[in-house]
């Protein structure tokens, strides 16, 4: 999905480090069962995004993963409504899971309308010949809804990445102490958001 090899390795490293941090928290932390489910979903997301970044991943089925991450988005919606103390954080994670489901839906090609030529155009080829073609569909005239949402996710996750990267410094400037684990989690969240921004940008 990503043509530049260096960028492919960069996002691979970011996603795998983020997933490893989630696994580390699962193995060493005393988390509530709901938190453990959320961590497992984030670890799964990092692995899925890693696979998606490589050419071999573009040929894999998309319907199953799309449904899994749609369910993950619903999980975080429930947590947003139930956990008043962490609503903003859970809502953000819900949007991230929804973005994953959206990405798989676009890659599957089912969101693009069937063209008059029956699929011989670039957009038709993307819509009827699978994920590898869909990855470049936006360059050939994707519907405005698809392009607009892809841009919104790309910009939104880029802003989120900057915020997560800046959070440790903002915390120190405010005189708020935090453990190294909290700081490491912030950096991993930043890498996950940055990787998502890159993946959506290459779809445009």
N, C-alpha and C positions, 0 to 999 in steps of 0.2 A: 504494500500500500504506500510505503514511503520510498521514493526513488533514490534519494541520497543515502549512501551506505552509512556515512558518519552520523547522520541524523537518526537513522534507524537504530544504530547502536546506542545513541544517546538516550532516546526514549525507552529503549529496552532496559538500559541501566536504571533509569528513573522509576519505571514501573516495577521492576524486580526488587529494587531497594525498598520501595514503598510496601510491596507485598511482604517482604522479609520482616519489616518492622511490625506489620500486623501479626505475623506468625510469632514473632518474638513476644509481643504483648500477650498473645494467647497462651504461650508456654510459660511465661514468668509472672504475669499479672494475676491478681485476684479480681476477676471481672464478674459482673453479674451475667446471668445467662443471656439477657438481651444484648449486652455489650459484646459478648462472645459471638453471637450471631452476626452483629454488625461488622466485627473485625473479620470474620470469615468471608463475608460478602465483599469487603474491600480487598482482601487477599485474592479472592477469585477474580475480582475486577482487574487487578494489576496483571495477573497471568493472562487473562483474556485480551487485554490491551497489548501485551507483549506479543502474543500470537498474531493479533490483527496487524501489527506493524510490519510483518514479514510477508513476502510473496506467497509462501505456502499457506498462510492463514487466510488469504483472500479466497481460496477455493473451498473453504469449509462451510458447512450449513450455517445459516443465520437464524432460522426460525426458533430453534431451541434456545440459544443464548438470548435472543430478543425477549422471549417469554420469561426467562430466568431473571433478567435485569429489570423487566417490567414489574415482576413480583418483588424484587429487591426495592424498587422505588416505592411500591405500596407499603413495604415493611417500614421504610423510613418515614413515610407519611403517617403511619400509625404511631411511630415513636415521637414524631413531631407533635401530634395531638395529645399524647399521653404523658410525655416528659416535659413539663413546663420549664424546668431549669436549663434545658439544652435545646430549645425549640429551633433557634437559628442554626445551630450546628447540624441537627438532624434534618432540617429542611434543605440545607446545602447538600448534604450527602444524598438526600432523596433526588435532588435535581441532577446530581452526578450520575446516579443509577438510571434516571430517566434518559439522560443524554446517551448513556451506553445503549439502552434499548432503541433509541432513535437512530444511533449510528448503525446498529445491526439492521434496522428496518430499511435504511437508505442503501446499505450495502447489498441487501437482498434484492433490490431493484423493484420491489412491488409498489413503491410510492410514486414512481414516475408514470405518467400517462402513456398509453400505447399510441405511438404516432401513426399518421395516416399511411406511412410507407410500410407499416407492419413490423418495424423494428430494424430496418436496414440503416437508419441514421445513427449517429453516435449515441444520442439519448435513448433511442430504441434498443440499441445493442446493450447499453448499460442496464436497461430495465428487463431485458429478456435473456441475457446471457451471463448473469451472475455477478458476484461481488467484485471480481477483478475489474470488470468493465464499469461497474457502478462507482468505483472509487474515483474515476475521472469524469464521471457524468456531468458534474457541475461546470466543467470547462466547456461543455458543448451545449449548454442551455437548459439546465435543470429548472423546474418550476420555481417561481419566486419564493414560495413557502419553504421549500427545501433549502434553497440558497440562503434565505433570510435567517432560518433557524440555525443553519451551520455557522453563519457569521456570528449570531448571537452567542452560541455556545463557545466559539473560538475566542471572542473578545471577553466574554464573561469568565471563562476559566483562566485567561491570561491575567485579568485583574485579580482573580482569586489567588493565583500563584504569587503575584507581587505582595498581596496582603499577608499570605502565610509566611513568605520569606521575611517580611518586615516585622512580623509579630514578636519574635524574640527581642529584637532591638527596641520595639515600642514598649514591651514589658519592662525591660531594664531601665529605659528612660523614665518610666512612671514609678520606678522603685518597687516593682512587684517581683518578688522572687519566684522562681520556678525550678523544678528539678531538671536534670539533664534529659530525663525521659520525655518530659513535656516539650522541651526544645527539639528533641529528635523527632517527635511526632509532628511538630509544626513544619519542620524541613521536609519530612516525608509527604505531608499533605501538600506542600508547595510543589514538590516534584510530580506528584500525581496530577495536580491541576495543570502544571506546565505541560506535561505529556498529553493531557486531554486537549489543551489548546492547540498543540502542534498537530495532533491527529485530525482535529476538525479543520485546521487551516489547510492541510494537504488535500482535503476533500473538496475545497473550493476551486 
